[in-house]
Amino acid sequence: MVGMPGPSELLFIFAIVMLLFGASKLPELARSMGSSVGEFKKAQKESEQNLKDFEKSLKEPISPRTRVQETAEKLGIDIKGKTDDQLLDEIQKAAEKPKETSEP
């Protein structure tokens, strides 16, 4: 049965590491292993989040843009999270702004 190494096996592994690297290099080796494990976990969490976001985007229905949304985009209005009525109000405000005219 293969499982976790026992205390005697861990002691043996530690002794071999001491012989290979020496006592002065052990703190540096442990730091480097710790940072590697941290980077691995960070990358793992990031990839899991990307996968969740991708799965969520597949479940959301893709609706075609309305003419109101297209017009708002052409005017430089951000359309994210806004209803067509909100966009119409912003389009109307943009249309009501006085145009700059140069007077002689």
C-alpha positions as CSV (number, residue, x, y, z in Angstrom):
1,M,0.0,0.0,0.0
2,V,1.5,3.3,-1.1
3,G,0.7,6.3,1.2
4,M,2.3,9.2,2.9
5,P,5.9,8.6,4.0
6,G,6.3,7.9,7.7
7,P,8.6,9.7,10.1
8,S,11.6,7.5,9.4
9,E,11.3,8.0,5.6
10,L,11.0,11.7,6.0
11,L,14.1,11.7,8.2
12,F,16.0,9.8,5.6
13,I,14.9,12.2,2.8
14,F,15.9,15.2,5.0
15,A,19.3,13.6,5.6
16,I,19.9,13.2,1.8
17,V,18.8,16.7,1.2
18,M,21.3,17.9,3.8
19,L,24.1,16.0,2.2
20,L,23.3,17.3,-1.3
21,F,22.7,20.9,-0.5
22,G,24.3,21.6,2.8
23,A,22.9,23.3,5.8
24,S,23.6,26.8,4.5
25,K,21.5,26.4,1.4
26,L,18.4,24.9,3.1
27,P,16.7,28.2,4.0
28,E,17.1,29.5,0.5
29,L,15.8,26.2,-1.0
30,A,12.8,26.2,1.3
31,R,12.0,29.9,0.4
32,S,12.3,29.1,-3.3
33,M,10.0,26.0,-2.9
34,G,7.5,28.1,-0.9
35,S,7.3,30.8,-3.5
36,S,7.0,28.2,-6.3
37,V,4.1,26.6,-4.5
38,G,2.5,30.0,-4.0
39,E,2.8,30.9,-7.7
40,F,1.3,27.5,-8.6
41,K,-1.7,27.9,-6.4
42,K,-2.2,31.5,-7.7
43,A,-2.1,30.2,-11.3
44,Q,-4.4,27.4,-10.4
45,K,-7.0,29.7,-8.9
46,E,-6.7,32.1,-11.9
47,S,-7.3,29.3,-14.4
48,E,-10.3,28.0,-12.4
49,Q,-11.8,31.5,-12.3
50,N,-11.3,31.8,-16.1
51,L,-13.0,28.5,-16.6
52,K,-15.9,29.5,-14.5
53,D,-16.2,32.8,-16.3
54,F,-16.1,31.0,-19.7
55,E,-18.8,28.5,-18.6
56,K,-21.0,31.3,-17.4
57,S,-20.6,33.1,-20.7
58,L,-21.7,30.0,-22.5
59,K,-24.9,29.9,-20.4
60,E,-25.9,33.5,-21.0
61,P,-28.0,34.0,-24.1
62,I,-26.4,36.2,-26.7
63,S,-28.9,38.9,-27.8
64,P,-28.4,40.9,-30.9
65,R,-27.9,44.6,-30.5
66,T,-30.8,46.9,-30.9
67,R,-30.7,49.9,-33.1
68,V,-30.8,52.1,-30.0
69,Q,-27.7,50.3,-28.7
70,E,-25.9,50.7,-32.1
71,T,-26.8,54.4,-32.2
72,A,-25.6,54.9,-28.6
73,E,-22.3,53.3,-29.4
74,K,-21.8,55.5,-32.4
75,L,-22.3,58.5,-30.2
76,G,-19.7,57.2,-27.8
77,I,-22.1,56.2,-25.0
78,D,-21.3,53.2,-22.9
79,I,-24.1,50.7,-23.3
80,K,-23.1,48.0,-20.7
81,G,-25.8,47.3,-18.2
82,K,-28.2,50.0,-19.5
83,T,-31.7,49.5,-20.8
84,D,-32.9,50.9,-24.1
85,D,-34.9,53.5,-22.3
86,Q,-31.8,54.7,-20.4
87,L,-29.8,54.8,-23.6
88,L,-32.6,56.8,-25.3
89,D,-32.4,59.3,-22.5
90,E,-28.6,59.6,-23.0
91,I,-29.0,59.9,-26.7
92,Q,-31.6,62.7,-26.3
93,K,-29.2,64.5,-23.9
94,A,-26.4,64.2,-26.4
95,A,-28.6,65.6,-29.1
96,E,-29.8,68.5,-27.0
97,K,-26.2,69.7,-26.3
98,P,-25.6,73.0,-28.1
99,K,-23.2,72.6,-30.9
100,E,-20.1,74.8,-30.7
101,T,-20.3,77.4,-33.4
102,S,-17.7,79.9,-34.2
103,E,-19.0,83.4,-34.4
104,P,-17.0,86.0,-36.5
